[in-house]
Amino acid sequence: MSFIDLPAVKTAQGTVRLPGSKSISNRILLLAALADGATVIRDLLISDDTARMLEALEALGVPIAQINENCYRVQGIGGKLPLRFPISEASLFLGNAGTAFRPLTAVLALAQGYYKLSGVPRMHERPIGDLVSALRQWGADITYLGNEGFPPLQIKPGRIHGEEITVRGDVSSQFLTGLLMALPLSAMRFNHTSTITVVGELISRPYIELTIALMARFGVQVEREEWHRFTMRSSQRYLSPGEIFVEGDASSASYFLAAGAIGAGPVRVEGIGHGSLQGDVRFAEVLEEMGARISVGNNWIEASAPASGGLRAVDLDCNHIPDAAMTLAVAALFAVGTTTLRNIASWRVKETDRLAAMAKELRKLGAVVEEGANFLRITPPTGRLTGDAAIDTYDDHRMAMCFSLASFGAPVRINEPDCVAKTFPDYFEKFAAIVSP
């Protein structure tokens, strides 16, 4: 087993330039592929997840050229009805990239080709039944190749029609994101208004706002009634904006902002700020609620520890910051009082069962943890954290990055640290550059 040993640290100070957002990068890559015209994408995240999307699009025949390390030119295949990829039969391996697997499933279900979609074993444990059920309402022909309701999938040409469809909103927002991104393909085919109705509560709403905002950058307007009904008028299609920039990753910013709030600071992250499209940018507001000092600019956010008294515990509905809420679970070790994180049931269907994993690893550090169906309650240990704990990461990049913050209380070993390559390959180097004993 590989590992990295992090020494105990006391302070954090410095500036970190964020990698591009995974959520934005993979959405833009797919939108650019579907658009009419060529799109130059700058500041694209280079990671395992974006590599899987790039490989898939190239396997489907989308012309892609790398201009430099973080810049790609994608020649869209849009403008033809019905939409068909240049290659109509392909087997796509998508690793554990949900931001690639779910939207590609929706788009390919309407593309009239023969496609197999598979991933790593964990991806085959992540539910996709609600997305498949919604696509079948459109007439898609999708077969489960393993367990019912889970990948891998086989997609064949179906009898697609454009009637209104429904989808559950309480399992994964990526299901609705995929359907929304595929919506113009249905509307163009039948030249009528297309509608998606969400059944139940919609979780992770900021990711849907992000999807709609990026679709608008490519010329498609989606109207919503509250969070239950999404409509796209006819005669809309994706048009390349010519050039588009990827914001820094707000979820990745959370680790450095938390480091500043715990370790005196200031720590500044560059790449997000006022006007960011990402919901996780609001993590800074939660740190401020905990007593941290926060400053925000057009393209940066800065965090420092409270002027006095240390961080305070919070009781928080985390629907608006589903990924960054994981960082709060570890930051809670350094807050006065008991922190409760609510509305986080979606953690269970991520790269691992994050609720169970987080509870188990926090206990290794001496915390008292209560795990519920959709909440986590964390009381820090009295005195110091348990030293020299070996934190298991479950092949989950966010587990590895979150628990680096435990080094502010004691030396800690992070097992299988290479999993950070999913979104932030040089994370531990960036973290080491801002912390001091």
N, C-alpha and C positions, 0 to 999 in steps of 0.2 A: 504493500500500500504506500502510495506517495503521500507526502505531508509537507507542511511548512510550519515552522515554529515561530510564533510571534512573541517577542519579548514584552514584558510589561512596559507601558508607556504612561506618561503623565500629561503631556501637552500636545496640542495640534495647532499648526499655524502654516499658512501658505496659500497658494493658488493652484487650482486643478482645472485643466481644460478637459471638458467632458467628451467622451466618445458620442457619436451620433445615437439618437434614440432608436432602439430596436423596433418599437411599435410603429414609428414613423417610417423607418427605412423599408421594412417589408411591405407596408401599405403602399408607399410611393413606387416601389419596384413593380408591384402588380398593376397599379393604376397606369403607370407609364407603359407597361406592356399592352394594356387594353386600349390605350389612347390612339387617336389619329395624330400622327406626327412623331418626331423624335424629341426625347426629353434628356437633358443633361442634369444628372443628379449629383449634387456636391455635398461633401461632408457625410457621405454614406457610412454607416457603421460597418466595420469589417469584423465579422465574428462568425461563429459556427451557424447561427440562425440565418443570417443574411446570405451566407454561402449556400445554404440549402435552397433558399428561394432563387438565387441566381442560377444554380445548377438546374433547378426545375424549369425555369423559364427558358434557359438555353436548350434543355432537352425537348421542350415544346416548340422549338424553332424560332424563338424570339431573338432577333439580332441585338447583341449586347457587346459593347466595346468598353474596355477600361482605359480611361484617359490618364489617370494617375492613381495613387493609392486609395484615395477616398472619393474618386469621381468616376462616374460611369455614364455612358450614353446608351439609352435604350430606344430602339426603333419600334414604336407601337404598331400593333396589327389591326387597330380599329378602323372604322370607316366602311367595313363590309358587313352585310347582313345575309344570313345569320353569322355571328362571329364564329370563326374556326381558327384554331391555331395551325401554323404551317405543318406541324407534325401531329397527325390525328391518332397515333397509337404510341403510348409511352408508359414506362414503369418508373415512378418517381419515389425516391427515398428522401424523406423529409426530416430524419433525425427525431429530435424532440421539440421541433419548432412549431408550436401552436399557431404563431402568427403567420406561418406559411401554410400549414396543413388545413386549417379551417377555411380561410378565404379561397384557397385553390380548389378545395372540394366544391364549394359553391359555384365558382366560375366554371370549372371543368364539367360540372353537372349540366350546364347549359351549352356546352361547346361542341356537342355532337361528335365526340371521339371516343376512343377506347383507352381508358387510363386506369392504372393501378397505383394507389397511393399507400405507402407504408412508412414505418419509422422504427425507432428503437423500441425495445420491449416496454418501456414506460409509456411511450406514446400509444401503444396498443392497450394500455390500461386506462387511458384518459377518455371519458365518454364523448361520443359524437352523435348519439342517437337522435337527439332533438334537432340537430342541424339536418341530418339525413331525412327525418320525418317531414321537416318543412320543405326540403327540396323535392321530395316525392309528391307533395301537394302541387308542385309546378309540373309534375310529370316526369321528373328525373328517374333514370334507371340506375340505381345504386345497390350493390350487393355487399354484404359483410363477408369477408374471407376468413374471419376467425370468430370471435365471440359476438353475439348479437349486440348491437349498440356501440361497438368499438371498432377502431381500425384493426387491420388494414381493410381497404375498400377497393372494389372494382366498379368503375363507372363506364356505362355504355350509352350510346345515343338513345334518348327517350322521346316520348311524345310530349314535348314541352308546350305548355299553354300559360297564359298570363294572369290567371285568376289570383285574387287576394289569398295570401297565405298567413298562417299563424306560427309562432315559435315561442317556446318558454324562455323567460328572461332570467331565471334564477339559478342557472347552472354555469354558464360562461357567456360573457359579453362577446366573445369571439364568434359565436354562432350568428348573432345579429350582424356583427361587422361583415362576415362573409356574405350574408344575404343582401345586405345593403350594397356592397361592392358589386354583386352580381345583378342588382336590380335594373340597371340600364340595359343589360343584355336581354332581359325579358321585355322591358318597355319598348326597346328598339324593334324587337322581333314582331311585336303585335301592335305597335303604334297606339298605345293607350296608357292611361294612368295605372301605375302598379302600386300595391299597398302591402305592407307587412304589419301585422298586429301582434303585439307582445302580450303573452298570457302571464299573469303574475308580476311580481316585482322584477324590475330590470336592475341587475347588479352591475357594478363597475361602470356607471354611466359616463364618467369622463372619457372612457375609451370610445364610446359611441359618438360623443361630441367630436373627438379627434377624427374618427372615420368620416363623419359628415363634413367637417371642415376641410379635410384633404380631398374628398370628392369634389367639393366646391372649387378647389384650386385647379381641378381638371375639368371644370365646366359643367358639373352636374349638381343640381340643387335638390336636396331632400327636405321635405317639410315634415315636421313632427307635431303631433298633438300630445302634449305632456311627454310621457315616456312609454306610451302604449300603442301609438299608431304612427307609422312612417310612410310617407307617400312621395312618389316621384312622378311628375307630370310627363306626358309622352313627348317624343321628339327631342330627347336629350341624349347626348353621347359624350364619351370622354374625349377631350381635346387636350393635347399637350400644352403645358404652360411655357414650353421652351427650355426653361431652366428653373430648378427648384433646389432649395437648401434644406438639409435635415437639421433640425434642432438637436442640441445636446440632450442626453438621456436624463430626464428628471428623476427616474427611479434610481439611477446610479448616483445622482447628485446627493441623494438622501444620506449615503454613508459618510460623505465628507462633511456635509452640513451637521450631521449628528456628532461627528468627531470634533468639530469646532465648538458645538454646544457643550460637550462633555469635557473637552481638553483645553479650555481657556479660549483658544482661538486668537485672532479671527482666521477662519478658513473661507476662502472665496472659491466658488465654482463658476466657470465661464461657459456659456453656451445656452443658457436659459435665463429668463428674467421676465420683466413686464411683457405681457402679451403672449406668453408661451401657450401653445395649444394643448399641453399635456396636463392631465389632472394631478399627477404626482408633484407638480410644482407647488401645490398647496401644503406639502409636507412642511415647508418653512413656516407656515402659519401655525401648525401644530407645535413645532419647536418653540415658537414665540409664546404660545399658550402655556407651555411648560416652563417659561421664564427666560428662554434664550433671547439674546439680542440679535435681531435680524435686520439686514439692509438689502434692498433690491434695486438693481439698475436695469437698463434696457437689455443687457445681455449677461448679467451676472447676479448671483445671490451670495450674501456673506453671512456667516453665523459665528457668534461668540457666546461664551458661557454667560449665565446670569451675572449681573453685577454683584449679587450677594445671595446666599442662601441655597444655591444649587438648583437643579432641575426639580420640577414638581410633577407628580403623577397626574395622569389624565384618564378620563372615562370617555371613550370616543367611538362614534359610529364611523367605520373606516371605508364605507362604500365609495367615497370620493378619492381614496388613495390606496387601492388594494395592494399594490406591490410595495410601495414605500412604507406601508403599515408594518411590514416585517422588520424594518429598521427600528421602528418604535418598540418592538418587543424586546430587542437587545438594549436599546437606550433606556428602557424601564429599569434595568439593573442599576442605573446611576441616578434614579429619581427618588425623591422622598415620598413614600406612600405606595399604594397599590394601583397599578395601571390596568385598565380593562379595555381591551380592543374588541369591538363588536362588529357584527355583520361581515364576517370574514369566512363564511362557509366556502367561498370559491377557492380558498387556499387548498382545499382537499383535492382538487382536480387539476392542480398545476404540475410542475416538473416532478414533485413528490407530494405526498400528503403533508403540506406545510404546517398544518395545525398540529398534527401529532409529532412531526419532526421537531418543530420549534419547542414544544413543551418538553420533550425528552432532553434536548440539548441544553435548554435553560436550566433544567434541574441539575445537570452536571456541574454547573457553576454555582450551585447553592441556592438558587431561587426557589420559592414556593410557587407552583404553577397549577392553576385550575384550567382544564381544557373542556370546553363545551362543544356542542354541535356547530355553533357559529361564533364562538367567542374564546378569548384567551385572557386570563387574569394572572398578572405577574406581580409578586411581592419580592423585592430584592433581599438578599441575605443580610443578616445583621453583621456588620463588620465587612471584611474583605470577601471578594469572590473566591471560590474554590480555585486554587492555583493548579497550573499544569493540566488542565482538562484537555481531553482529546475530543474535538468536535467533529462529528460525522456530518457530511454534507449531502449525502443521498443523490449525488450527481446533479445537484441543484445549485446553480450559480449564485442565487440570492442567499441561500443558507451560508455559503462560504464568505460572501462579502459582508453580510450582516454581522457574523460572529467575529470578524476582525475587530469590531468595536469592543469586544470583551477584554482585549489586551489593555484597555485603560484601567482595568481592575486587577489583572493578574496575567502571568504568561499563559499563552494558550496555543495548542496545536490544532491546526486545521487540516483534516484528512482530505485527500483527493482535491487539492486546491485548483487543479487544472480545469475544473468544471466552469471556472469563470470565463473561459474562452467562448462560452455561449453568447455573452454580450460585452465582456470587458477583459480582453486577454491580458492586459498589463495592469490589472487592478492592484495587485499586491505591491508592485513597484511604485505606483502612484500613492498608495496609502503610506508606504514606508517613507516617502519623500516629505510628508507633512507632519509626522509624529516624532516625538522625542521622549527619552526616558525622564 
